[in-house]
Amino acid sequence: MTFELFSRVALREDFSNYQLRRGDVATIVDHHQSSRVKMVIA
């Protein structure tokens, strides 16, 4: 799944190494190929 640039997304799991928690909201500013990151549109 590819999100449009500048879409708002919310994390579906914690990334404690980066101090990011499930539910944190972010904005897509670039595309990176990774199967490990799971997000939903907020």
C-alpha positions, 0 to 999 in steps of 0.5 A, a space after each residue: 500500500 502506498 500513501 499519497 504524499 502529505 497524507 496524515 497517518 497513525 502508527 499501528 504499533 510501538 517503535 520504542 527505539 524511536 520513542 514512537 507509540 501506537 496512535 502517534 500521528 505523522 505526515 507522509 513526506 517521502 516514500 520508503 520501501 519497507 514491509 515492517 512499518 504498518 500504518 493507517 490513515 488518520 
